[in-house]
Amino acid sequence: MSIRTAIESIYSGVVTIQQYQSVTDPITHQTSQQLVVVKENLPCRLSTVQQVVTDDSTGIPLIDNRTKLFIAPEEIIPPGSVLSVTQNGVTKRYEQSGEPAIHSNHQEIMLRLYEDYSK
């Protein structure tokens, strides 16, 4: 079994990738930025690491969750994309929070929860 096959055998989620694109309403002819699905149902895996961090100003311990997406190395996920990941029956929306670490058999992308300010 290859290293890539071994890594992908633990993928237990799928991701749908959306990007903001200009969309013109056929009736009003007005153009607005809307999220459009560009790729869907790509196999992936989420990993969450919980870290306890101390607030320097108060000394109070805070919990900081770090979420990392593991996905095939050839998948290109442009900055600004919104990722909907379903794993273990739970779907959450994320955005990329850093440059991907691309390895020969997979890539790792740090994520943060997506906040939709348009609502």
N, C-alpha and C positions, 0 to 999 in steps of 0.2 A: 504494500500500500504506500502510495506517495505521501509526502508531507501535506501537500495541498488537499488530497482526498481525506486525510485524517482530520485536518482543520475543518473542512467543509462538512464532515460527518457530525460535528457538534452544532452546526447551524440549526437553530430551532425556531427561527423567526423569518418573517418576510418584511420587506420594506417597499414602500411606494414613494417615489421621489416626485415632488412638484416644484415648479419654478414660476416666478411671477413673469407673465408675458402680457403684451398689449393685445387686448381682445376688443373687437369692435361689435357693438350691438347692431344687429341687422335692421332693427326698426328705427332706433334713434340715431344711428350712425355715430354715436359717441364711443370713444375709445377709453378704456380704463385698464389698469393693471389688475390681473386676476391670476390666482394660482391655477396652473394647468399641469395635469399629470404628464410626465415625460418618460417615466419608467415605472413599472409596477411588478409586484410579487417577486422581487429579487431575494434569493436566499441570503440570510444574514444571521448574526447573533449579537445580542446586547449583553454587555457586562457592566455591572454597577459596583463601584467601590465606594464604601462609606468611610469618610475621614472625619475625625474630630479635630476641629481647628479652634484655637482660642482667640477671641476678639481682643486685640491689643488694647483697646480703650477701656474695656470693662472687665477683662479677665474671664468672661463667661465662655464656657465651651459651646461651640456651635457645631452642628453636623453638616458636613458638606458632601453631597453625593456627586460622584463623577461617573458619567455614563459614556461608554465607549462602544462604537459600532464596529463589528468585524464583518468584512464583505470582500468579495473577489477583487483582486488587484487591478483588473482592467476596467472596472466600473468607475466612470468619471462623475463625480458629484460636485457640480459647481458651487462656489460660495453663494449664499443667499437662498439655497434650496431648502424646502421644508420636507422633512422625512417623517412619514407615518410608519411606525414599526409595530407589528403585531407579534408578540411572543408570549407563550404560555397563556393564551386566551385574552391578553390585555393589549390594547392599542393605545399608543401615546404618540404625540407629535413633537418633533425635535427640529432644531436647526444646528448647523455645523458651528462649532466654536473654535475651530483651529484647522491648520493645514493637516491633511491626512499623512499618516506614516505609512508609506507604501513599501511593502516587502515583496519578495518574489512569489509568495504563496497566498498572501492576503494583504488587506490594508486595514488600518485602525484609524477611526475618525472620532475625535472627542465631540460630544453632543451636549446641548443644553435644551431644556424644555422650551418649546416654541410658545411665544406669547403673541396672540393675534390682536394687534392694536387697532385693526379696522372695525372692530365691533364696538 
